[in-house]
Amino acid sequence: MEKSEKEAEENGNGNRGRARGRARMSTSGEDGGEKDETLRLDKTEEGMNPTKTLEPGEEEDDSAYAEIQKQRAEKRELYRKRQLESYDNVKTTEGQSKVGVSGEAIRLAANYVRVQKKGQWRLYHYHVTFTPEMKMTREKKAVFRAFAGTGEGKLGKFIFDGQSLWTTIPLSKEIGASIELTGALKDNTPIGVSIKLVSEVEPGDVMYLQFYSIVVRKCLELLKLDLMGRHYFDQTAAIKMENHRLELWPGFITSMRQHDMGLLYSVEITHKVIRLDNIFDVMTEIRRDIERGRGCDMNQVKEAIQTQLVGTIVLTSYNNLTYRIDDISWSENASSTFPRGKTEVSYMDYFKEKYNVTISSPKQPLLVSNPKKADIRRGHKTPFKLIPELCRMTGMSDQLRANFNLMRDMGRYLFQPPHEKVAAIQNFLLRLKSNTECQGEMHSWGLNLTSDLVQVQGRVIPREGILFRDSRGGGEFSTFPTNDKADFTMAFRCKQKAPQYQNINYH
């Protein structure tokens, strides 16, 4: 027993010795002697590649390092090609055709326009850091405005979102290389700015489309459109429905994607429902309804107002921003004060001074909206306090949807026929291309949107006939053709449908 354990121990030591031997190799040095070089194995996507670990005093082999860098560059290029090939493209299996054969071929207009890139220019992506660190995006952009333009210490034309910088000219030659600039805050506090090259963005890359979208959305702001949520709406073209106390703001849902036929810009017409009465009017109406029905009970009034308003989206009349109502502060009102700088100021005085708005009811409670993640990133961590009199409700409530007359009147604008949709999209594109500021912004980046909508080929399939039994009886059947709307309701009033047979599963 002792002998077996001793043999096992010797075998184990021998195995460990052989493992150590495999992990070390001998090479000839310049002095003819031998030195050991330790090898370690790093796991990569392609397998296990040996990487050399340098001993103290040993110099790195430039040729080996260059070979490693070459392999990494090849892998990055292969990844980019795969990403470009697979991005949002409709794949066709070999031997399979996407072209239809039945019916009559027609030309259709899609709600897409082509995005043209003028000239051979490149897009470079940089990462920006500030010293000391800055958290608020608007302060970062304020520092960067000093670098716009041409000349010494300037960056030319650029797009900056607070962390990433895009330019069409290379600011540094190698990836990872950085340039150092010095900016200043409003109080002339010096700020160090480090701009490091991340990569050259390839066409079709998600980052490339993000850059395009930022440029076009900037043009929408130049058209004086109001950003509500993620989409832009035109308040100046609002459709007033006075009899229903509503407004319809026409807007545009836009996106940019890579498709089979190239880079396309999608435009879809939408509408935003804005109520003409403010939140304070709604709260007053709820209170009156309760007083007429059960008498004045403030607890019931508060509960009813909370139930109807919490969770709704409101639009402020002084800056056209949208907020979600998360709570109602009954302990505060429009005459309450809040700290502003080193002094206390009331909400009534604040809105009168900043927006020249007079609040008629100083005792109305305040609406509470919790900050979003984007607000927290910008440094605003406290809840927003809103004045009900200065807020209007958006969207459709269940009560409004149940109003037949309202839905019929709104349907004239919401459900447009195809030719009206095409005309609305073309008017939007004409407005975008006729604005000199928009054209100057897009031309500075070498971008252009075509005026014509993308044309595709479709097919109108033959009408399907409905099989009916002969009304006179017997076993004969007749085929009833449908109309252009595929409506065969009238046929059921005078004919009997053919019998249906139960499907049998023979498996």
C-alpha positions in Angstrom: 0.0 0.0 0.0 2.8 2.4 0.9 4.7 1.4 -2.2 1.7 2.2 -4.5 1.3 5.6 -2.9 5.0 6.3 -3.4 4.8 5.3 -7.1 1.8 7.5 -7.6 3.6 10.4 -6.0 6.7 9.9 -8.2 4.5 9.6 -11.3 2.7 12.8 -10.3 6.0 14.7 -9.8 7.1 13.4 -13.2 4.0 14.7 -14.9 4.4 18.1 -13.3 8.0 18.1 -14.4 7.0 17.3 -18.0 4.3 20.0 -17.8 6.9 22.5 -16.6 9.2 21.4 -19.4 6.5 22.0 -22.0 5.9 25.4 -20.6 9.5 26.4 -21.0 11.8 26.2 -24.0 15.5 26.9 -24.6 16.8 29.3 -27.2 20.3 30.4 -28.1 21.3 33.8 -26.9 23.9 36.1 -28.4 26.6 34.8 -26.2 26.0 31.3 -27.3 24.4 30.3 -24.0 20.9 29.3 -23.5 18.1 31.2 -21.8 14.6 30.3 -20.8 11.5 32.1 -22.2 8.2 31.5 -20.5 5.2 31.1 -22.7 1.6 31.6 -21.6 -1.5 30.7 -23.6 -4.2 33.3 -24.3 -7.6 32.2 -25.5 -8.9 34.1 -28.5 -11.7 33.7 -31.0 -9.6 31.6 -33.3 -8.1 29.3 -30.7 -5.2 29.2 -28.3 -2.3 31.4 -29.4 1.0 31.5 -27.6 2.0 35.0 -26.4 5.5 35.7 -25.3 6.1 37.1 -21.8 9.3 39.1 -21.6 11.9 38.5 -18.9 13.4 41.5 -17.1 15.9 43.3 -19.2 14.7 41.6 -22.4 13.6 43.7 -25.4 10.4 43.1 -27.3 10.6 41.6 -30.7 9.2 44.2 -33.1 8.5 41.7 -35.9 6.4 39.5 -33.6 4.5 42.5 -32.3 3.8 43.7 -35.8 2.5 40.2 -36.8 0.1 40.3 -33.8 -1.1 43.7 -34.8 -1.6 42.6 -38.3 -3.7 39.6 -37.2 -5.9 41.9 -35.0 -6.4 44.3 -37.9 -7.5 41.4 -40.1 -10.0 40.2 -37.5 -11.4 43.7 -37.1 -11.8 44.1 -40.9 -13.5 40.7 -41.1 -15.9 41.7 -38.3 -16.7 45.0 -40.1 -17.4 43.2 -43.3 -19.8 40.7 -41.6 -21.5 43.5 -39.8 -21.9 45.5 -43.1 -23.3 42.5 -44.9 -25.8 41.5 -42.3 -27.0 44.9 -41.3 -30.7 45.3 -42.0 -30.5 43.6 -45.4 -33.2 41.2 -46.7 -31.4 38.0 -47.5 -32.4 35.8 -50.4 -31.7 32.1 -50.3 -29.8 30.8 -53.3 -32.3 29.6 -56.0 -35.2 31.5 -54.4 -36.8 34.6 -56.0 -38.5 37.4 -54.2 -40.3 38.6 -57.4 -43.9 37.7 -57.7 -45.5 36.3 -60.9 -49.3 36.4 -60.4 -51.5 39.3 -61.0 -50.8 42.6 -62.7 -47.5 44.5 -62.1 -47.8 48.1 -61.0 -45.5 50.8 -59.7 -45.8 51.9 -56.1 -44.4 54.8 -54.2 -42.9 54.2 -50.8 -42.5 56.6 -47.9 -38.7 56.6 -48.4 -36.2 58.9 -50.1 -32.6 58.1 -51.0 -29.7 59.6 -49.0 -26.9 60.8 -51.3 -23.4 61.3 -50.0 -21.5 63.9 -52.1 -17.8 63.4 -52.7 -15.4 60.9 -51.2 -15.2 61.9 -47.5 -14.5 59.9 -44.4 -16.1 60.0 -41.0 -13.9 59.8 -37.8 -15.2 59.0 -34.4 -13.4 60.4 -31.3 -13.9 60.0 -27.6 -13.7 63.2 -25.5 -12.8 63.5 -21.8 -12.6 66.6 -19.7 -10.3 67.6 -16.8 -11.7 68.2 -14.3 -14.6 65.9 -15.0 -17.8 67.5 -16.2 -21.2 65.8 -15.8 -23.7 68.1 -17.5 -23.9 67.7 -21.2 -24.9 71.4 -21.9 -21.8 72.6 -20.1 -19.6 70.3 -22.2 -21.2 71.5 -25.4 -20.7 75.1 -24.3 -17.0 74.5 -23.9 -16.9 72.9 -27.3 -18.5 75.8 -29.1 -15.3 77.7 -28.8 -13.6 75.1 -31.0 -15.9 75.5 -33.9 -14.5 77.1 -37.1 -11.2 77.1 -38.9 -7.8 78.2 -37.8 -5.3 77.4 -35.1 -6.9 75.5 -32.2 -10.1 75.0 -34.1 -11.7 71.7 -35.1 -13.6 72.8 -38.2 -17.0 71.2 -38.8 -18.0 68.7 -36.1 -20.9 67.0 -34.3 -20.6 66.6 -30.5 -23.1 64.9 -28.2 -21.3 65.3 -24.9 -19.1 62.3 -25.1 -18.5 61.4 -28.8 -17.2 63.6 -31.5 -17.6 63.1 -35.2 -15.5 65.0 -37.9 -14.8 64.5 -41.6 -11.1 65.4 -41.1 -8.5 63.4 -39.1 -7.4 65.2 -36.0 -4.9 62.5 -35.1 -3.2 59.9 -37.3 -3.2 56.8 -35.2 -6.0 55.0 -33.3 -5.6 55.8 -29.6 -3.6 58.9 -30.2 -5.0 62.0 -28.5 -4.7 65.7 -28.9 -4.9 68.1 -25.9 -6.9 71.4 -26.0 -7.8 73.9 -23.4 -11.3 75.4 -23.0 -13.1 77.5 -20.5 -16.4 77.8 -18.6 -18.5 80.9 -18.5 -16.6 82.1 -15.4 -13.3 81.6 -17.4 -12.4 78.5 -15.3 -9.8 76.5 -17.5 -10.9 73.1 -18.7 -8.6 70.5 -20.2 -10.0 68.6 -23.2 -8.6 65.4 -24.4 -9.7 64.1 -27.8 -8.8 60.5 -28.6 -9.3 58.8 -32.0 -11.5 55.7 -31.6 -11.9 54.5 -35.2 -12.8 55.5 -38.7 -16.5 54.7 -39.1 -17.3 52.4 -42.0 -20.4 53.0 -44.2 -23.3 50.9 -43.0 -22.0 50.9 -39.4 -24.6 51.6 -36.7 -22.5 54.6 -35.6 -22.5 56.0 -39.2 -26.3 55.9 -39.2 -26.4 57.5 -35.8 -24.3 60.4 -37.2 -26.6 60.8 -40.2 -29.7 60.9 -37.9 -28.1 63.6 -35.7 -27.5 65.8 -38.8 -31.0 65.4 -40.2 -32.6 65.9 -36.8 -30.7 69.1 -36.4 -32.2 70.2 -39.7 -35.7 69.5 -38.3 -34.9 71.8 -35.4 -33.9 74.5 -37.9 -37.4 74.2 -39.3 -38.8 75.3 -35.9 -40.5 72.0 -35.3 -41.3 71.1 -31.7 -39.7 67.9 -30.3 -42.2 65.9 -28.3 -40.9 62.6 -27.1 -38.8 61.3 -30.0 -40.7 62.9 -32.9 -41.1 66.4 -34.2 -44.4 68.2 -34.6 -45.5 71.4 -36.3 -47.5 73.6 -34.0 -47.9 76.3 -36.6 -49.9 73.9 -38.8 -52.2 72.7 -35.9 -55.7 71.6 -36.9 -58.2 73.2 -34.5 -61.4 71.3 -33.6 -63.1 73.9 -31.5 -66.3 72.0 -31.0 -64.4 69.2 -29.4 -61.9 71.4 -27.6 -58.9 69.7 -29.3 -56.0 70.4 -31.6 -54.2 68.0 -33.9 -50.5 68.8 -34.4 -49.1 67.2 -37.6 -45.8 65.6 -37.1 -43.2 63.3 -38.7 -41.7 60.0 -37.6 -38.3 59.7 -39.3 -35.6 57.1 -39.4 -32.6 56.2 -41.5 -31.5 52.6 -42.3 -29.4 50.7 -44.7 -31.5 48.7 -47.2 -30.9 46.6 -50.4 -31.1 49.7 -52.6 -28.8 51.8 -50.4 -29.2 54.2 -47.5 -32.9 55.3 -47.2 -34.6 58.0 -45.1 -38.1 57.1 -44.0 -40.8 59.7 -43.4 -44.2 58.9 -41.9 -47.0 61.3 -41.1 -48.4 61.3 -37.6 -50.6 63.5 -35.4 -50.5 64.6 -31.8 -53.8 65.2 -29.9 -53.6 68.3 -27.7 -56.5 69.3 -25.5 -57.3 73.1 -25.4 -58.3 73.1 -21.8 -55.6 73.1 -19.2 -55.1 70.7 -16.3 -56.5 73.1 -13.8 -59.8 73.2 -15.8 -59.9 69.4 -15.7 -59.3 69.4 -11.9 -62.1 72.0 -11.5 -64.5 69.9 -13.7 -63.8 66.8 -11.6 -64.6 68.6 -8.4 -67.9 70.0 -9.8 -69.0 66.6 -10.9 -68.4 65.2 -7.4 -70.1 68.1 -5.7 -73.2 67.7 -7.9 -73.4 64.0 -7.2 -72.4 63.3 -3.6 -71.6 66.7 -2.1 -68.2 68.2 -1.4 -65.8 65.7 0.1 -62.2 66.8 -0.5 -60.8 63.3 0.1 -62.9 62.0 -2.7 -62.0 64.9 -4.9 -58.3 64.4 -4.4 -58.6 60.6 -5.0 -60.6 61.2 -8.2 -58.1 63.8 -9.5 -55.2 61.5 -8.7 -56.8 58.6 -10.5 -57.5 60.5 -13.7 -54.3 62.6 -13.9 -51.4 60.4 -12.5 -49.7 58.6 -15.4 -50.9 61.0 -18.1 -48.6 63.1 -20.4 -48.9 66.9 -20.3 -47.5 69.6 -22.5 -46.3 72.9 -20.9 -47.5 76.0 -22.7 -44.4 78.1 -22.0 -41.7 75.8 -23.5 -43.6 73.0 -25.3 -42.0 70.3 -23.2 -43.8 67.1 -22.3 -43.8 65.6 -18.8 -45.4 62.5 -17.2 -47.5 63.3 -14.1 -46.2 60.9 -11.3 -47.9 62.6 -8.3 -49.8 65.7 -7.1 -48.4 67.8 -4.3 -51.4 69.0 -2.3 -49.2 70.7 0.3 -47.7 73.1 -2.2 -49.3 75.6 -4.5 -48.4 78.3 -7.0 -47.6 80.8 -4.3 -45.1 78.5 -2.6 -41.4 79.3 -2.9 -38.3 77.4 -3.9 -34.6 78.2 -3.7 -33.2 80.0 -6.7 -29.6 80.8 -6.2 -29.2 82.5 -2.8 -32.8 83.7 -2.5 -36.3 82.2 -2.3 -38.7 82.9 -5.1 -42.4 81.9 -5.6 -43.6 80.0 -8.6 -45.8 82.9 -9.6 -43.0 85.4 -9.6 -40.6 83.0 -11.4 -43.0 82.4 -14.4 -43.8 86.1 -14.5 -40.1 87.1 -14.6 -38.8 84.4 -17.0 -41.8 83.7 -19.3 -44.0 86.8 -18.7 -46.9 84.4 -17.7 -49.4 85.5 -15.2 -50.9 82.7 -13.0 -54.6 83.4 -12.1 -55.1 81.0 -9.3 -52.4 81.1 -6.6 -53.9 78.2 -4.5 -53.8 75.5 -7.2 -51.7 72.4 -6.2 -48.5 71.5 -8.0 -48.0 68.6 -10.4 -45.0 66.4 -9.7 -42.9 64.7 -12.5 -40.0 62.5 -11.6 -36.7 63.1 -13.6 -35.9 60.6 -16.3 -32.6 58.9 -16.8 -31.6 61.5 -19.3 -32.4 64.3 -16.9 -30.4 62.6 -14.1 -27.4 62.3 -16.5 -27.7 66.1 -17.2 -27.5 66.7 -13.4 -31.2 67.2 -12.6 -32.0 64.8 -9.8 -34.9 66.5 -8.1 -38.6 66.2 -9.2 -40.1 68.8 -11.6 -42.9 70.9 -10.2 -45.5 72.0 -12.7 -48.3 74.5 -12.5 -51.6 72.9 -13.7 -52.8 76.1 -15.3 -49.8 76.1 -17.6 -50.1 72.4 -18.7 -52.4 70.8 -21.3 -53.2 67.1 -21.6 -52.1 65.1 -24.6 -53.4 61.9 -26.1 -56.8 60.3 -26.1 -58.7 59.2 -23.0 -61.3 56.4 -22.9 -64.0 59.0 -22.7 -62.8 60.7 -25.9 -62.5 57.4 -27.7 -66.1 56.6 -26.9 -67.3 59.8 -28.6 -68.5 58.7 -32.0 -68.7 62.2 -33.5 -65.2 63.1 -32.3 -63.7 59.9 -33.8 -65.5 60.5 -37.1 -64.2 64.0 -37.4 -60.7 63.0 -36.4 -60.7 60.2 -39.0 -60.8 62.7 -41.8 -57.2 63.8 -40.8 -55.8 60.6 -39.2 -56.8 58.1 -41.9 -55.6 59.8 -45.1 -55.8 58.1 -48.6 -52.5 57.3 -50.3 -52.4 60.3 -52.6 -52.8 62.7 -49.6 -50.0 60.9 -47.7 -47.7 61.2 -50.7 -48.5 64.9 -51.0 -47.9 65.5 -47.3 -44.5 63.8 -47.5 -43.5 65.7 -50.6 -44.5 69.0 -49.0 -42.3 68.1 -46.0 -39.3 67.3 -48.3 -39.9 70.5 -50.2 -39.9 72.5 -47.0 -36.7 70.8 -45.9 -34.9 71.4 -49.2 -36.1 75.0 -49.6 -34.8 76.1 -46.2 -31.3 77.7 -46.7 -30.1 76.8 -43.2 -31.1 73.2 -43.6 -29.4 72.9 -47.0 -26.3 74.7 -45.6 -26.1 72.2 -42.7 -26.5 69.1 -44.9 -24.2 70.3 -47.7 -21.5 71.1 -45.1 -21.5 67.3 -44.3 -21.9 66.3 -48.0 -25.4 64.9 -47.5 -28.4 65.3 -49.7 -32.0 63.9 -49.8 -33.6 63.2 -53.1 -36.9 64.9 -54.0 -38.6 61.8 -55.4 -40.0 59.0 -53.3 -38.6 55.5 -53.8 -40.5 53.6 -56.5 -41.0 49.9 -56.1 -42.8 47.3 -58.2 -45.9 45.7 -56.7 -48.6 43.3 -58.1 -52.4 43.4 -58.0 -53.6 39.8 -57.6 -56.9 38.7 -59.1 -60.0 39.0 -57.1 -61.0 35.8 -55.3 -64.5 34.5 -55.9 -66.7 33.3 -53.2 -68.4 29.9 -53.8 -72.1 29.8 -53.0 -74.8 27.2 -53.4 -77.4 27.9 -56.0 -80.3 29.8 -54.4 -82.9 27.6 -56.2 -81.6 24.5 -54.4 -79.8 21.5 -55.8 -76.2 20.6 -55.8 -75.0 23.3 -58.2 -72.7 26.1 -56.9 -72.0 29.6 -58.3 -69.1 31.9 -57.8 -69.8 35.4 -56.6 -67.0 38.0 -57.4 -65.9 40.5 -54.8 -65.6 44.2 -55.4 -62.4 46.4 -55.2 -62.7 46.4 -51.4 -63.0 42.6 -51.1 -66.5 43.1 -49.7 -69.0 40.4 -50.3 -71.5 41.3 -47.5 -74.4 41.7 -49.9 -73.9 38.2 -51.3 -74.8 36.6 -47.9 -78.2 38.4 -48.0 -79.4 36.6 -51.1 -77.2 33.5 -51.3 -76.4 30.5 -49.2 -72.7 29.8 -48.5 -71.4 26.4 -49.7 -70.9 23.8 -47.1 -67.6 23.6 -45.3 -65.8 20.3 -44.7 -63.9 19.5 -41.6 -60.1 19.2 -42.1 -58.8 15.8 -41.2 -55.3 15.3 -39.9 -54.0 12.0 -41.4 -50.7 12.0 -39.5 
